[in-house]
Amino acid sequence: MRDRKEIDFMGIRKIAAVISAVLAVISVISLAVNSLQFGLDFTAGTSVRLEYQETVVLDEVNETLAANGYQDAVVVSFGSDREIRVILPVDDETLIEDQASEAVLVGETIATLLSDANDNEVLLLGSDYVSAKVGEELAEQGGMGMLVALGIIMVYIAVRFQFKFSVGAVIALAHDVLITLGIFSLFGIEFNLNTLAAMLAIIGYSLNDTIVVSDRIRENFRRMRKGTPIEMVNTSLNQTLSRTLITSFTTLLVLFSVLLIGGETTQGFAVALIIGVVIGTYSSIYIASNIILFMKVTREDLMVPVREDAELDGLP
């Protein structure tokens, strides 16, 4: 019989499935209608890196740029409290032929403008141009990288555990990435290369949690003599619950620290991972395990096959 102290996770598996389906549909609709708010890494624009002699006030920089015709400029902290990055979105088709020289000229103009306006010497650290074509290639390669990762993971889980487990793991990972992207699309959070890196990190984090849970489920299916599949999955989830919560809690502590003191350049990365850790913990319990039960995994699926030579060893 199941221990009374155990949490009946699978008792609300149907409700969890409905919630996940609704969130997935909302994410798909938002991505189709709003798309993602791609940052400069994926669009055409100029990135200007500047260093002040004293601590810089971002609001003052924004006001100065807006008053001089740079209303669309985005100013973020870069490295220290004396360094900033000014992002200028531009129309790729209107740039002159020598785009690199134009980017340098824009950087020098902004550095001079800010030096004169704030009586604070500004040093130009660098000015780079990113074309829309490069951004499209980055987006395509990033998307392909995630698909390849999911395919390799599916093969690995199928070999390590069983095919039904691999289906559950891949659906859980796809669920995590889709909902995270949906939240970014729904709330208009900028999506850049840091965020793309966070997406891949989410896959790794969620996979690690799913493998731990799957390993315990397999062991309990082999070891427990009594109990339905639902009871064995519940027991496995309860046995790994403390490990899951401790791992998630400590990871979130680090991520919230990065979010609060890491500056605007790491905000997208931290936000994506915070969402991913929460959703990944949920999916390891209610998506991967739910799929295993839906596919009717049995004890026979997970038993260690007996080798023929081992059977022959027992004969006289």
C-alpha positions as CSV (number, residue, x, y, z in Angstrom):
1,M,0.0,0.0,0.0
2,R,1.0,3.6,-0.6
3,D,2.4,5.5,2.4
4,R,-0.2,8.0,3.6
5,K,2.4,10.7,3.8
6,E,3.1,10.5,0.0
7,I,1.8,13.3,-2.2
8,D,-0.7,12.0,-4.8
9,F,1.0,13.7,-7.8
10,M,-0.7,11.6,-10.4
11,G,-4.1,12.2,-8.8
12,I,-4.3,15.5,-10.7
13,R,-2.5,14.4,-13.8
14,K,-5.5,15.0,-16.0
15,I,-5.9,18.6,-14.6
16,A,-2.1,19.2,-15.2
17,A,-2.4,17.9,-18.7
18,V,-5.2,20.3,-19.4
19,I,-3.3,23.2,-17.9
20,S,-0.2,22.4,-20.0
21,A,-2.3,22.1,-23.2
22,V,-3.9,25.5,-22.5
23,L,-0.5,27.1,-21.9
24,A,1.0,25.5,-25.0
25,V,-1.9,26.8,-27.2
26,I,-1.6,30.3,-25.7
27,S,2.1,30.2,-26.5
28,V,1.6,29.1,-30.1
29,I,-1.0,31.8,-30.7
30,S,1.2,34.5,-29.1
31,L,4.2,33.4,-31.2
32,A,2.1,33.3,-34.4
33,V,0.5,36.7,-33.7
34,N,3.2,38.7,-31.8
35,S,6.3,36.7,-32.8
36,L,9.4,37.3,-30.6
37,Q,10.9,40.7,-29.9
38,F,14.3,40.0,-31.4
39,G,17.2,42.0,-30.1
40,L,20.1,43.5,-32.0
41,D,21.8,40.1,-32.2
42,F,19.0,38.9,-34.6
43,T,18.2,42.2,-36.4
44,A,20.0,44.9,-38.3
45,G,21.5,47.6,-36.1
46,T,24.6,49.2,-34.5
47,S,26.0,48.4,-31.1
48,V,28.1,51.2,-29.5
49,R,30.2,50.4,-26.4
50,L,31.2,53.4,-24.3
51,E,33.1,54.0,-21.1
52,Y,32.6,57.0,-18.7
53,Q,35.2,58.4,-16.4
54,E,32.6,58.4,-13.6
55,T,29.5,56.4,-12.8
56,V,27.0,56.8,-15.5
57,V,23.2,57.6,-15.0
58,L,21.3,55.7,-17.7
59,D,18.2,58.0,-17.5
60,E,20.4,61.0,-18.3
61,V,22.0,59.2,-21.3
62,N,18.5,58.2,-22.6
63,E,17.3,61.8,-22.3
64,T,20.4,63.2,-24.1
65,L,20.1,60.7,-27.0
66,A,16.3,61.2,-27.3
67,A,16.8,65.0,-27.5
68,N,19.3,64.7,-30.3
69,G,17.3,62.4,-32.6
70,Y,18.1,59.0,-31.2
71,Q,14.6,58.2,-29.8
72,D,14.8,54.5,-30.6
73,A,18.2,54.0,-28.9
74,V,18.3,51.4,-26.1
75,V,20.9,52.0,-23.4
76,V,22.0,49.2,-21.1
77,S,24.8,48.7,-18.5
78,F,27.8,46.9,-19.9
79,G,30.3,45.3,-17.6
80,S,30.6,48.0,-14.8
81,D,28.7,51.0,-13.6
82,R,30.9,53.2,-15.9
83,E,30.4,51.2,-19.1
84,I,27.3,51.3,-21.3
85,R,26.1,49.8,-24.5
86,V,23.9,51.9,-26.9
87,I,21.9,49.8,-29.3
88,L,20.6,51.6,-32.4
89,P,18.1,49.6,-34.5
90,V,18.4,50.6,-38.2
91,D,16.8,49.7,-41.5
92,D,19.3,47.4,-43.3
93,E,18.3,48.6,-46.7
94,T,19.1,52.3,-46.0
95,L,22.7,51.8,-44.9
96,I,25.5,52.9,-47.2
97,E,27.7,50.3,-48.8
98,D,30.5,50.5,-46.2
99,Q,28.5,49.5,-43.2
100,A,31.4,49.0,-40.9
101,S,32.7,52.6,-41.5
102,E,29.2,53.9,-40.9
103,A,29.0,52.1,-37.6
104,V,32.3,53.6,-36.4
105,L,31.1,57.1,-37.5
106,V,27.9,56.6,-35.5
107,G,29.9,55.5,-32.5
108,E,32.2,58.5,-32.6
109,T,29.2,60.9,-33.0
110,I,27.4,59.5,-30.0
111,A,30.6,59.5,-27.9
112,T,31.2,63.2,-28.7
113,L,27.5,64.0,-28.1
114,L,27.5,62.4,-24.6
115,S,30.8,63.9,-23.6
116,D,29.6,67.4,-24.4
117,A,26.2,67.0,-22.8
118,N,27.3,65.5,-19.5
119,D,30.7,67.1,-18.8
120,N,31.9,63.5,-18.3
121,E,34.6,62.3,-20.7
122,V,33.4,59.3,-22.7
123,L,35.7,56.8,-24.3
124,L,34.5,54.8,-27.4
125,L,35.3,51.2,-26.7
126,G,33.9,49.9,-30.0
127,S,31.2,50.2,-32.5
128,D,29.9,47.2,-34.5
129,Y,27.3,46.7,-37.1
130,V,25.1,43.5,-37.2
131,S,23.2,42.9,-40.4
132,A,19.7,41.4,-40.7
133,K,21.1,38.5,-42.7
134,V,23.5,37.5,-40.0
135,G,20.6,37.7,-37.5
136,E,18.5,35.4,-39.6
137,E,21.3,32.9,-39.8
138,L,21.8,33.0,-36.1
139,A,18.1,32.4,-35.5
140,E,18.0,29.5,-38.0
141,Q,21.1,27.9,-36.5
142,G,19.8,28.3,-33.0
143,G,16.5,26.7,-33.9
144,M,18.2,23.8,-35.7
145,G,20.5,23.3,-32.7
146,M,17.6,22.8,-30.4
147,L,15.9,20.4,-32.8
148,V,19.1,18.3,-33.1
149,A,19.5,18.4,-29.3
150,L,16.0,17.0,-28.9
151,G,16.6,14.3,-31.4
152,I,19.9,13.2,-29.8
153,I,18.2,13.2,-26.3
154,M,15.3,11.0,-27.6
155,V,17.8,8.4,-28.9
156,Y,19.8,8.6,-25.6
157,I,16.8,8.1,-23.4
158,A,15.5,5.3,-25.6
159,V,18.8,3.4,-25.2
160,R,19.3,4.3,-21.5
161,F,15.8,3.5,-20.4
162,Q,13.0,2.6,-22.9
163,F,11.3,4.2,-25.9
164,K,8.2,5.3,-23.9
165,F,10.5,7.2,-21.5
166,S,12.2,8.9,-24.5
167,V,8.9,10.1,-25.8
168,G,7.9,11.5,-22.4
169,A,11.3,13.3,-22.0
170,V,11.3,14.9,-25.4
171,I,7.6,16.1,-25.0
172,A,8.5,17.5,-21.6
173,L,11.6,19.4,-23.0
174,A,9.6,20.7,-26.0
175,H,6.9,21.8,-23.5
176,D,9.4,23.7,-21.5
177,V,11.0,25.6,-24.5
178,L,7.6,26.3,-26.0
179,I,6.1,27.8,-22.9
180,T,9.2,29.8,-22.1
181,L,9.2,31.3,-25.7
182,G,5.5,31.9,-25.3
183,I,6.0,34.0,-22.1
184,F,8.7,36.0,-23.9
185,S,6.4,36.6,-26.8
186,L,3.3,37.4,-24.6
187,F,5.1,40.0,-22.5
188,G,7.3,41.4,-25.2
189,I,10.6,40.5,-23.5
190,E,13.6,41.0,-25.8
191,F,15.0,37.7,-27.3
192,N,18.8,37.9,-27.9
193,L,21.8,35.5,-28.0
194,N,21.9,35.3,-24.2
195,T,18.3,34.2,-24.2
196,L,19.0,31.6,-26.9
197,A,21.8,30.2,-24.8
198,A,19.4,30.1,-21.9
199,M,17.0,28.0,-24.0
200,L,19.7,25.4,-24.5
201,A,20.5,25.5,-20.8
202,I,16.8,24.9,-20.0
203,I,17.0,21.7,-22.1
204,G,20.0,20.5,-20.1
205,Y,18.5,21.4,-16.7
206,S,15.1,19.8,-17.4
207,L,16.7,16.7,-18.9
208,N,18.8,16.2,-15.9
209,D,15.7,16.3,-13.6
210,T,13.7,14.0,-15.9
211,I,16.5,11.4,-16.0
212,V,16.7,11.3,-12.2
213,V,12.9,10.8,-12.0
214,S,12.9,8.2,-14.8
215,D,15.7,6.2,-13.2
216,R,13.8,6.0,-10.0
217,I,10.6,5.0,-11.8
218,R,12.5,2.2,-13.6
219,E,14.0,0.9,-10.4
220,N,10.7,0.9,-8.6
221,F,8.9,-0.9,-11.4
222,R,11.6,-3.6,-11.2
223,R,11.7,-3.8,-7.4
224,M,8.2,-3.3,-6.1
225,R,6.2,-6.5,-6.1
226,K,2.8,-4.8,-5.6
227,G,1.1,-1.7,-6.8
228,T,-0.3,-0.2,-9.9
229,P,1.8,1.8,-12.4
230,I,0.2,5.0,-11.0
231,E,1.2,4.1,-7.4
232,M,4.8,3.2,-8.5
233,V,5.2,6.5,-10.3
234,N,3.8,8.4,-7.3
235,T,6.2,6.6,-5.0
236,S,9.1,7.4,-7.3
237,L,8.2,11.1,-7.5
238,N,7.9,11.3,-3.7
239,Q,11.3,9.7,-3.3
240,T,13.0,12.2,-5.7
241,L,11.0,15.2,-4.5
242,S,13.5,16.5,-1.9
243,R,16.3,16.3,-4.4
244,T,14.2,18.1,-7.0
245,L,13.2,20.9,-4.7
246,I,16.7,21.5,-3.3
247,T,18.2,21.6,-6.8
248,S,15.5,24.0,-8.1
249,F,15.7,26.2,-5.0
250,T,19.5,26.6,-5.0
251,T,19.5,27.2,-8.8
252,L,16.8,29.9,-8.4
253,L,18.8,31.6,-5.7
254,V,21.7,32.0,-8.1
255,L,19.5,33.1,-11.0
256,F,17.6,35.8,-8.9
257,S,21.0,37.1,-7.8
258,V,22.1,37.4,-11.5
259,L,18.7,39.1,-12.3
260,L,19.0,41.6,-9.5
261,I,22.7,42.6,-9.6
262,G,23.9,41.3,-13.0
263,G,22.8,44.3,-15.0
264,E,20.5,44.6,-18.0
265,T,22.8,42.6,-20.3
266,T,22.1,39.4,-18.3
267,Q,18.4,40.0,-17.5
268,G,17.1,38.1,-20.5
269,F,19.3,35.2,-19.7
270,A,18.3,35.1,-16.0
271,V,14.6,35.6,-16.7
272,A,14.6,32.8,-19.3
273,L,16.3,30.4,-16.9
274,I,14.1,31.3,-14.0
275,I,11.0,30.5,-16.1
276,G,12.7,27.3,-17.5
277,V,13.7,26.0,-14.0
278,V,10.1,26.4,-12.7
279,I,8.5,25.0,-15.8
280,G,11.2,22.2,-16.0
281,T,10.5,21.1,-12.5
282,Y,6.8,21.0,-13.2
283,S,7.2,19.1,-16.5
284,S,9.5,16.4,-14.9
285,I,6.6,15.6,-12.6
286,Y,3.5,16.1,-14.6
287,I,4.6,15.9,-18.3
288,A,7.2,13.2,-18.6
289,S,5.6,10.9,-16.0
290,N,2.2,11.6,-17.4
291,I,3.3,10.5,-20.9
292,I,4.7,7.3,-19.5
293,L,1.4,6.4,-17.9
294,F,-0.5,7.5,-21.0
295,M,1.6,5.1,-23.1
296,K,0.8,2.3,-20.6
297,V,4.3,1.4,-19.4
298,T,4.4,-2.0,-17.7
299,R,6.9,-3.9,-15.5
300,E,7.7,-6.1,-18.4
301,D,8.9,-3.1,-20.5
302,L,11.5,-2.3,-17.9
303,M,12.7,-5.8,-16.8
304,V,16.3,-6.7,-17.5
305,P,16.4,-9.2,-20.4
306,V,17.8,-12.6,-19.4
307,R,20.7,-13.7,-21.6
308,E,20.5,-17.1,-23.2
309,D,24.0,-18.1,-22.1
310,A,22.9,-17.2,-18.5
311,E,20.0,-19.7,-18.8
312,L,22.3,-22.4,-20.2
313,D,24.7,-21.9,-17.2
314,G,22.0,-23.2,-14.9
315,L,21.6,-26.5,-16.9
316,P,23.5,-29.7,-15.7
